[in-house]
Amino acid sequence: MDTILIVNAGSSSLKFEVFSVANSLVRLVKGQMEGIGTTPHLTIKSSDGEQLANENYPLETVPDMLAAMRLVGEWLRQRPQGQLIAVGHRVVHGGPNHARPARITDDLLRELERYTPLAPLHQPSNLAPIRVLLERQPHLAQIACFDTAFHRSHDPMTDHYAIPARYFDEGVRRYGFHGLSYEYVAGKLAEIAPGVGRGRVIVAHLGSGASMCALYQGLSIESTLGFTALDGLPMGTRCGQIDPGVLLYLLQQHGMTAPQLQDLLYKESGLKGLSGISNDVRALLANDDAGSRLALDHFVHRIGLNAGMLAAALGGLDAFVFTAGVGENSAVMRARISKKLGWLGVSLDPVRNEAGDLLVSNEDSKVAVYVVPTDEELMIARHTLALIAA
């Protein structure tokens, strides 16, 4: 039985899945090592939900991504799922030259390393497993699937910043991210509601990383994220949209260095910075203090503002889709956001919303509202299989 391994390496977590590719893609194993470098914990389940691993590790055992990869690799080798023929990877930043997945070579790896400053939380972790496998199994096919690729359907005009055009040619442009999630949701929406899927749709990917995307006929035409994964909505620890003058002020008046500024914007801002408590929406909902209220109110407010921007880009709105951790699991946040979108014609059904139904808007809503769970790993598996088959 031929299999492919899917690797989604984040800043402190390593998600992996094994798929059989005999006739169609069949998920065999799904696992995650989280808390890398702090409180390492490994969970692995079979396709039928059986718990195969559920173990905590001391920090010194899994201090970094390489250690996590070794441990996961040992587990997979001890329980072989079949003949591994390829590995598919999520790579957050693909730069301006990649509108589709690509087979990894030494040259491609070097190119992708150049984009590390544009995604410092993600790109190093994305590339670490690729580098190790290239060294140890150079003949094993590895496929890079880019979070930026789905947004290459934008009109180039929308991806320009209003700075001298020579910088656009250099690669300073709006890229957009979470593309694998949006691509999956667009495909799923086309299955469950074909008419809606061909229309004007806003998808809100709301998790620790958060963004929104405007879809028309299933293609991305605009996104809240730009040159880096800092733009748009406030996120768990990232600032979201900010006046560049604030950055100049911090550099000039506070004497901050570039690394200090990077840490502030990527690790100490967003919901964590506003609340002073946590970057986790669940924790903020459970705390009725002023900081938690401010963080959540700001989050909802910015989603509302960005929804208006994307609706303007689409020339109207037919559907709004919630996806990712917060969007899929928090009925409270869906209700608060939908209320903010009432002026666009959104009207939620409280019973459907509380149940987490696929369609959560009521019969009178001018805009259909859906909850569509995302599946980035399956999207990567599809791309990987298609590329090696070709």
N, C-alpha and C positions, 0 to 999 in steps of 0.2 A: 504494500500500500504506500503510494507516494504521499508525502505531506509537505506543507509549507509552514514555516514559523513566522509569526507576526510579532514585531517588537515595537513597543511604544514607550520610549524612555523619556521620563521627565526630569525635573530638577531634583526631586527626592523620591521618585517612584519608578518602578520598572514593570510595565504591563506586558504580558505576553500571551499569545494564543497559538494553538496548533490546529491546523485545518487539514482534513483529508481532501484530496483533489481527484479521487477515483472517477466519479461521474459528474459530481457537482461539489461545491464547497460544503463541507460538513465540519462544524466545530467539534473538536475532540477534547481539548483541554483549554481552560481559561485560568490565568493566574496573575497575581500582582505581588511584588515586593514593595511595600510602602515604608515610609519613615526612614529611608536610607540616610545614615549619618546622624540619626537622632534616636528613634525607637523602631528598629527594623522589625517588620512583621510580614510573613509570607502566607498568602492564602492561595490555594489552587483547588479548582473544582472540575469535575468531568462534565461532559455535555448534558448528562441527566441530573446535574446538580449535586452529585455525591462529593462530599468534602474529602479531598485527597491530601491536603496539607493545610495546617492552621497553626503556625508556630511563631513565637517571638524569639528574637536573637539578641545577644548582647551587642552593644554599640561597636565594640572592637572586632566583632565578627563581620559586620557589614558597615564599614565606615564610609564607603564610597560606591560609585556606580560599578566599578570594575569588580569589587568584591560581590556585589549583588549579582552581576552577570555570572561569575564563577559558581555561586551557590545555585542559581537557577539552572545553569548548564549542567551541573552535576545531577540535579534532580531529574532533568529531562533525559540524560544519558542512562540513568539507572532504570528509567521507565520508558523505554523507546516506544514512540507512537507510530513508527513506520519509517520509511526511507525519506529522509529530508532532502528535498530537491531545490529549495530556495528559501530565502529569508526576505520578508518585506518589512521596511522600516518607515515609521513616520519621521519626516524631517520638516521642522517648522518653517525654515526659510530656504526657498529655492532660488531666490534672486530673480532677475529680469529675464533669464534665458530659458526657463523651464515651465512650460505650460502643461506638461504631462509627466507621468512617472518615468524614471530613467534607471537603467542598469548601472550599478556602481562600479567605477573604476578608480584607480589611483588619481587620475586627473580630475574626475568629478569630486572626489573627496577633498582634494586640495581647493577646488573652487568653492565648495560648500563651507569649508573652514573660514573662508574670507568673510562670510556673513555672520560669524559669531558675534561681533559687536552689535549687530542689529537684533539679535535674539539671545542675549547672554544667559538667560535662565534656562533656555531650552536647547539651543544648537549644540553646545558641548556634550550634553547628555545624549542627544540624538545620534551624534557622530561616534561616541565612544564604542558602542557595540559593533558598529560598522568597521571601525579601525581594527578591533581585535579579531573579527572574523576574517578580514582581508589578510591579516598576518598569519592566522592559524589555518584557514581553509580558503586559500586564494581562488580555488576553482568552483567554490559554491556560489551560485547565483544570488546576488543581493540586489534588491530593488528599492530605490528611494522614492517615497510618495510624499509630495510637498504640500504643506498646508497653504502655500501661496498660489499653487497652480490653478485652482478653481477660479480665482479672481482675475486671471489673465484675459477673461472675456470682456473686461471693462473697456469702454471707449477710452483711448489713451488720454483724452482731454481730462477725464475725471481723476486720473492718477498723477497729474501735475501738481506741484506746489507752486505758489506764486513767487518764485525766486528765479534767477537767471536760468534759462533753458539748458545751459550747458551741464547743470547739475543733474537734470533728468537723464541726459545721455550718459552720465557717470553712474546712474543707478539710484539717485536720490529721488524716489517716487513713492507713491502709495501702493502697497502690495496687498494688504488684507491678509487675514489669517483664519484659522479654524476652517479652512477650505474642505478638508476631508469630511468634517461633520456636516457642513452645508451641502456638500455633494451627495452624501448619503440621504439627508433629509429631503432634498429636492427629488431624488429618485423615489423615495418612499411616498412622498406626497403625490407624485405622478401615478403611483399604483392605487392609492386609497381614494384619491379625489382628482381624477385626470383633468377635469375642467378647471379646478382651482389651481392645480399644479402648473397649468399653462398661463395662468394669470399673473396678477401683481401681488407678490407675497413678501412679507418681512419675516425672517427667521431670527429669533433671539436665542443665541447660544449663551446661556447664563450658568456659569459655574465659577470656579476659582479664577479662571480666565473668562472674560465675558466680552461679547461683541454682538453686532447685529448685521444682517446682510439683506440687501434688496434683491429679490429674484424676479426675473421676467422670462416667461417661457422656460423656466428651469435653469436659467443662466444668471450668474452674478453680474449685476450692473453697478452696484455700489456697496461699500462696506464701511463700518465705523472705524476699523483698524487701518493703519497706514504704513509708514516706513518701518516702524517697529511695532512690537506688541504692547505699546504703552498708550496708544491713542484711544479715543472714543469713550466707552463706558468706564467708570471706576470698577476695579476688580478686587480680588481678595487682598492683594498687597500692592497692586499697581495703580498709578494715579489716574489713568484715563486722560481725557483731553485737558490740556493745561496751556495757559498763555506762555509763549516762549520767553516773554519778559520776566516771568517768575524765575526761570532758570538763570537768566542774566543777573537778576537781583541776587540770587543765592550765590552765584559765582563771584560777583563783585563786592557785595556787602557782607556776606558771611564767609568769604574766602574758601568756599568749598572746592575740593578737587573734583576732577571728573569721576574717579571711582566712588567718592563719597556721594556725589549727585546720583550716580547710577544706583547705588544701594538704596538711597532715599526713594527714588522713583519706582524701583522694581520690588523692593522688599519691605518698605516701611510706610507705604502710602495706601491708597484705596480704602476699603472697609476697615482694615486694621488701623490705618492712620487716623481716620475720622472717628472711629469708636474708642480707640485707645485700649481695646479689649481683645478683639479677635478678628480674623479675616473670614470666619465661618458664619454664613447667614443663619444657620441653625442656632448657634450660640447667641447671636445678636437678637434673634426673635425671642429667645428665652430670657433675655435681660431687658428690663424696662427702665433702663437708665438713660440719661440724656445723650451720652455718646453713641449708644446702640441705636437710639431713635434717629439721631442725626445721620448716621451712616446709611441706614435703610431708607430714610426719606430721600437722601441725596441720590442713592442708587436708583430708586423708582423715578425720581425727577429727571435724571439724565437719560434713562431709558425712554421716557416720554418725549423728551426733546429730540433724541436721535430718531425715534419713530417718525416724528414729524418731518425730519430731514429726508429720511428714506422714502416716506410716502410722497414727498415732493419730487424726488428723483424718479419715482415710478409713475407719477401723474395720477395717483389714486391708490386705493388698497382694496384687495379682494380677500386676503387671508393673513392672519398673524399666527406664527408657529412658535411654541415654546419647546426648547430642547436643552440638553445637558443637565448637570446635577440639580441646580436650583429650579430651572424651568420644568424639569420632569417631575420633581418630587415635592415642591412646596406649593400647596394649594393657596396658602396665605399670600405668598409673593405673586402668584398668578392673578389673584383677585385684586391686589393693590395695583399692579401694573395695568390690568385691564380697565380698572376704574379710571386711571390716568389717560387711557386711550379712548375713553367714551366719546370724545369729540370727533374721532375718526369713524365712529359707528360701531365700536366694539361693545357688546353686551354679553356678559358671562352668565351661564347657568350655574347657580351655586351648587346644586346637587351633582351635576356632571363634573364640575371642577373638583369638588371634594373627593369624588370617586376616582379622579384622574383618568377620565374617559379620553378616548381619542379626540372627539369633538366636544369641546367644553363651552362653546357659545350657545345662546338660546335661539329659539326659532325666529325671533325678531331682530337678531343682530345683523347689521348690514355687512359686517366683516366676519367671516368664519374664523374661529379660533381653535387651533389644534394643539395637542400635546403629542409630539413625535419623538420617542426615545432615539437617540443617535447611536451609531455603531461605527466608529472610526476604524476599528480593527477589521471588521468585515469589508469595509471599503478598501482598506489596504490589501486585504487578501484578494479581492477581485482584481485590483490593478496588478498585483504580483502575478497571479495566474495568467491574466491576459498577456502580460509582457513576456513571460517565459514560454507561453504557448506560441506566441508570434515568432 
